[in-house]
Amino acid sequence: MFKRSVTLMLVVSILVVVSLACNLGTSPAAPNANPNESNPEEPPTEEVFGEAPTEAAGEAPTEAVVPAPTPTAIPSLPIGLRQGLAGLNSYRLKINIISMGPTPQDTSNSLYQIDYVMDGDKTLVHNESTSSSAKDGKENTSASDQYQIGNKSCSVSGSGADRTAEMSDVNLQQKEMLDSMTQLEDTIFVIENPQFVGVETVNAIQANHFKFNVTGLGKKSGAEVTQSVGEYWIAQDGQYLVKYDVILETRSAPAGNAQAQMMHLEIHIDLSNINQPIQISMPADCK
């Protein structure tokens, strides 16, 4: 249980953290105008010691000029993934990573789905993957489920006649160590020059929508960038990531060149069922 959990956590962390540019988009600062500065073209007001200055005869009192408030920039950086999830009572997190290259036969499709319910300390981690390689021409598939309810855990793999289920007690010492380890690290998304799109409702959550491009692709390899787009949605209440989509693609030679190698990567993160009822129960064959 401990090794499987640590391995899953590290794999998800490594795959989800996308190496993008480090420059965050910031709104330009407002001009530093000081309304109290005197106009150098006007003579200074002469004051008499012990007496308050008076308005000239026949002139209306001068009202104080209140500067207009500076607009507040919309926060464009989500909080850490673990930090965001820690504040929720229940959720379903899907992480789908799709890759292809350098040949069309080299493919990989991995899906992680994590269902969590705080009440009863219930977690279901579903993992399925499909991959193929130009070397052997075979398609490999795998699927597994990891249930944890309280201090009980069950690992399920395979299907049909090959299905196996193994029940075990959670080692509290190991779980404590794992929990401490997860608190020491988090997945932080660094976005390059995000552009605000608007306010949208995503998975029943009011969210701010941003788009961005990855500009560093192809600089070292010289490959042609055919796709480099990303967008994400941050919850207005909580600033956690609700949805994230990135598609990157490069080509080593122009289209139509039989020798061209293409690298394609997609990362899709979707957080749903937020603070909504989720049913998690041990399978019948977990004994």
C-alpha positions as CSV (number, residue, x, y, z in Angstrom):
1,M,0.0,0.0,0.0
2,F,2.7,2.5,1.0
3,K,4.9,1.8,-2.0
4,R,2.0,1.9,-4.4
5,S,0.7,5.2,-2.9
6,V,4.1,6.8,-3.0
7,T,4.7,5.7,-6.6
8,L,1.3,7.0,-7.7
9,M,1.8,10.3,-6.0
10,L,5.2,10.8,-7.5
11,V,4.1,9.8,-11.0
12,V,1.1,12.1,-10.9
13,S,3.2,15.0,-9.5
14,I,5.9,14.5,-12.2
15,L,3.5,14.2,-15.1
16,V,1.2,17.0,-14.1
17,V,3.9,19.6,-13.5
18,V,4.4,21.1,-16.9
19,S,7.7,22.9,-17.5
20,L,6.5,26.2,-18.8
21,A,8.0,29.7,-18.9
22,C,8.5,31.3,-15.5
23,N,7.3,34.8,-16.3
24,L,3.9,35.5,-14.8
25,G,1.7,38.0,-16.5
26,T,1.1,41.1,-14.4
27,S,-1.0,44.1,-15.0
28,P,1.0,47.4,-15.6
29,A,1.2,49.5,-12.5
30,A,-0.8,52.7,-12.5
31,P,1.1,56.0,-12.9
32,N,2.5,57.1,-9.6
33,A,0.7,60.4,-9.5
34,N,0.8,62.4,-6.3
35,P,-2.3,64.6,-6.0
36,N,-0.6,66.6,-3.2
37,E,2.3,67.8,-5.3
38,S,2.1,71.5,-6.1
39,N,2.1,72.8,-9.6
40,P,5.5,74.3,-10.3
41,E,3.9,77.0,-12.6
42,E,1.8,78.3,-9.7
43,P,3.3,80.3,-6.8
44,P,3.1,78.6,-3.5
45,T,0.3,79.5,-1.1
46,E,1.4,82.0,1.4
47,E,0.5,81.1,5.0
48,V,0.5,83.4,8.0
49,F,1.8,81.8,11.3
50,G,-1.1,81.1,13.7
51,E,-3.8,81.7,11.1
52,A,-5.5,79.4,8.7
53,P,-5.3,80.3,5.0
54,T,-8.5,81.9,3.6
55,E,-10.0,81.7,0.2
56,A,-9.8,84.8,-2.0
57,A,-12.8,87.1,-1.8
58,G,-15.6,85.9,-4.1
59,E,-14.1,82.5,-4.8
60,A,-15.9,79.3,-3.9
61,P,-14.1,76.9,-1.5
62,T,-11.8,74.5,-3.3
63,E,-12.9,70.9,-2.9
64,A,-10.3,68.2,-2.3
65,V,-9.7,66.0,-5.3
66,V,-10.1,62.3,-4.6
67,P,-8.0,60.2,-6.9
68,A,-9.9,57.4,-8.7
69,P,-9.2,53.9,-7.3
70,T,-6.7,51.8,-9.1
71,P,-8.4,48.7,-10.6
72,T,-7.4,45.4,-8.8
73,A,-5.8,42.9,-11.1
74,I,-7.6,39.5,-11.4
75,P,-5.4,36.8,-9.7
76,S,-4.1,34.6,-12.5
77,L,-2.1,32.0,-10.6
78,P,-3.9,29.1,-8.9
79,I,-2.9,27.9,-5.5
80,G,-1.1,24.5,-5.3
81,L,-3.1,21.5,-6.4
82,R,-2.8,19.7,-3.0
83,Q,-3.6,22.9,-1.1
84,G,-6.7,23.4,-3.2
85,L,-7.9,19.8,-2.7
86,A,-7.3,19.9,1.0
87,G,-10.0,22.6,1.4
88,L,-12.7,20.4,-0.2
89,N,-15.1,17.9,1.5
90,S,-15.4,15.7,-1.6
91,Y,-14.3,15.8,-5.3
92,R,-13.5,13.8,-8.4
93,L,-10.1,14.7,-10.0
94,K,-9.3,13.4,-13.5
95,I,-5.8,13.7,-14.9
96,N,-5.4,12.5,-18.5
97,I,-2.0,12.6,-20.2
98,I,-1.8,11.8,-23.9
99,S,1.5,11.6,-25.9
100,M,2.7,10.6,-29.3
101,G,6.1,10.5,-31.0
102,P,8.5,10.4,-32.4
103,T,6.5,8.1,-34.7
104,P,2.7,7.7,-34.9
105,Q,3.2,4.2,-33.4
106,D,4.8,5.5,-30.2
107,T,1.7,6.4,-28.2
108,S,0.7,6.6,-24.6
109,N,-2.6,7.4,-22.9
110,S,-2.8,7.5,-19.1
111,L,-5.9,8.3,-17.0
112,Y,-5.9,8.9,-13.3
113,Q,-9.2,9.4,-11.5
114,I,-9.3,10.1,-7.8
115,D,-12.6,10.2,-5.9
116,Y,-12.4,11.5,-2.4
117,V,-15.0,11.8,0.4
118,M,-13.8,13.3,3.7
119,D,-16.7,11.8,5.7
120,G,-15.5,8.3,6.5
121,D,-12.1,9.0,5.0
122,K,-12.9,7.3,1.6
123,T,-10.7,7.3,-1.5
124,L,-10.9,5.5,-4.8
125,V,-7.9,5.8,-7.2
126,H,-8.6,4.5,-10.7
127,N,-5.7,4.1,-13.1
128,E,-5.8,2.9,-16.7
129,S,-3.3,3.2,-19.4
130,T,-2.7,2.3,-23.0
131,S,0.6,2.4,-24.8
132,S,2.2,1.2,-28.0
133,S,5.7,1.2,-29.4
134,A,7.2,1.2,-33.0
135,K,9.7,-1.4,-31.8
136,D,7.3,-4.2,-31.1
137,G,4.1,-2.9,-32.7
138,K,2.0,-4.1,-29.7
139,E,-0.6,-2.3,-27.7
140,N,-0.3,-2.7,-24.0
141,T,-3.2,-2.0,-21.6
142,S,-3.5,-2.0,-17.9
143,A,-6.1,-1.0,-15.3
144,S,-6.2,-0.9,-11.5
145,D,-8.3,0.4,-8.6
146,Q,-7.1,1.3,-5.1
147,Y,-9.9,1.6,-2.5
148,Q,-9.3,3.0,0.9
149,I,-12.0,3.4,3.5
150,G,-10.9,4.3,7.0
151,N,-8.1,1.9,7.9
152,K,-9.0,-0.7,5.3
153,S,-7.5,-0.9,1.8
154,C,-8.2,-3.0,-1.3
155,S,-6.2,-3.3,-4.5
156,V,-8.0,-4.5,-7.6
157,S,-6.4,-5.2,-10.9
158,G,-7.4,-7.0,-14.2
159,S,-10.8,-7.9,-15.4
160,G,-12.9,-11.0,-15.9
161,A,-11.1,-14.2,-15.1
162,D,-7.9,-12.3,-14.6
163,R,-9.4,-10.0,-11.9
164,T,-7.7,-10.0,-8.5
165,A,-8.6,-8.2,-5.3
166,E,-6.4,-8.0,-2.3
167,M,-7.7,-6.7,1.0
168,S,-5.3,-5.3,3.7
169,D,-5.2,-3.1,6.8
170,V,-3.7,0.3,6.4
171,N,-0.4,0.6,8.3
172,L,-1.1,3.8,10.3
173,Q,2.7,4.5,10.7
174,Q,3.2,4.3,7.0
175,K,0.1,6.4,6.3
176,E,1.3,9.0,8.7
177,M,4.6,9.1,6.9
178,L,2.9,9.4,3.5
179,D,0.6,12.2,4.8
180,S,3.6,14.1,6.0
181,M,5.4,13.6,2.7
182,T,2.4,15.0,0.7
183,Q,2.4,18.1,3.0
184,L,6.0,18.8,2.1
185,E,5.4,19.1,-1.6
186,D,2.7,20.5,-3.9
187,T,2.1,20.9,-7.6
188,I,2.4,24.6,-8.5
189,F,1.4,25.7,-12.1
190,V,3.6,28.3,-13.6
191,I,1.8,30.0,-16.5
192,E,3.4,32.2,-19.1
193,N,1.7,35.5,-19.7
194,P,-1.9,34.5,-19.0
195,Q,-4.7,36.4,-20.7
196,F,-8.0,36.8,-18.9
197,V,-11.0,35.6,-21.1
198,G,-13.9,36.0,-18.7
199,V,-16.0,34.6,-15.9
200,E,-17.6,31.2,-16.6
201,T,-19.3,28.4,-14.8
202,V,-17.3,25.2,-15.0
203,N,-18.4,22.0,-13.2
204,A,-20.9,24.1,-11.3
205,I,-18.2,26.4,-10.0
206,Q,-17.9,30.1,-10.8
207,A,-14.4,30.5,-12.3
208,N,-12.1,32.9,-14.0
209,H,-11.0,31.7,-17.4
210,F,-7.5,32.3,-18.7
211,K,-5.6,31.4,-21.9
212,F,-1.8,31.3,-22.6
213,N,0.8,30.1,-25.1
214,V,4.1,28.3,-24.5
215,T,6.8,30.2,-26.3
216,G,9.9,28.1,-25.5
217,L,9.1,25.2,-27.8
218,G,11.4,24.6,-30.7
219,K,14.1,27.0,-29.5
220,K,16.7,24.3,-28.7
221,S,15.6,21.6,-31.1
222,G,14.8,23.8,-34.1
223,A,11.6,22.0,-34.5
224,E,8.6,23.7,-36.0
225,V,5.9,24.4,-33.5
226,T,2.5,23.3,-34.9
227,Q,0.5,23.7,-31.6
228,S,1.1,25.5,-28.4
229,V,-2.0,26.4,-26.6
230,G,-3.3,26.2,-23.1
231,E,-6.2,27.4,-21.0
232,Y,-7.4,27.0,-17.5
233,W,-10.1,27.9,-15.0
234,I,-9.6,29.1,-11.4
235,A,-12.4,29.0,-8.8
236,Q,-13.3,32.6,-7.8
237,D,-13.9,31.4,-4.3
238,G,-10.8,29.6,-3.2
239,Q,-8.5,30.2,-6.1
240,Y,-8.0,26.5,-6.8
241,L,-7.7,24.9,-10.2
242,V,-11.0,23.6,-11.7
243,K,-9.9,22.8,-15.2
244,Y,-6.7,22.8,-17.2
245,D,-6.0,21.9,-20.8
246,V,-2.7,22.1,-22.7
247,I,-1.9,20.8,-26.2
248,L,1.7,21.0,-27.5
249,E,3.1,19.7,-30.8
250,T,6.3,20.1,-32.7
251,R,7.5,18.7,-36.1
252,S,11.1,18.2,-37.1
253,A,10.5,18.8,-40.8
254,P,7.8,20.5,-43.0
255,A,4.5,18.8,-43.6
256,G,4.7,16.1,-46.2
257,N,8.3,15.1,-45.4
258,A,8.3,11.3,-44.8
259,Q,11.3,11.7,-42.5
260,A,9.5,14.2,-40.2
261,Q,9.2,13.3,-36.6
262,M,6.3,14.7,-34.6
263,M,6.1,15.1,-30.8
264,H,2.6,15.6,-29.4
265,L,1.5,16.1,-25.8
266,E,-1.8,16.8,-24.2
267,I,-2.5,17.3,-20.5
268,H,-6.1,17.6,-19.3
269,I,-7.0,18.1,-15.6
270,D,-10.7,18.3,-14.5
271,L,-12.0,18.8,-11.0
272,S,-15.7,18.0,-10.6
273,N,-18.3,16.8,-8.0
274,I,-16.9,19.5,-5.7
275,N,-18.4,19.1,-2.3
276,Q,-21.1,16.9,-3.8
277,P,-22.2,13.4,-2.8
278,I,-19.9,10.6,-4.1
279,Q,-20.5,7.0,-3.4
280,I,-17.4,4.9,-2.5
281,S,-17.7,1.3,-1.2
282,M,-15.6,-1.8,-1.2
283,P,-16.2,-4.2,-4.0
284,A,-17.8,-7.5,-3.1
285,D,-14.6,-9.5,-3.8
286,C,-12.5,-7.4,-1.5
287,K,-12.4,-9.7,1.5
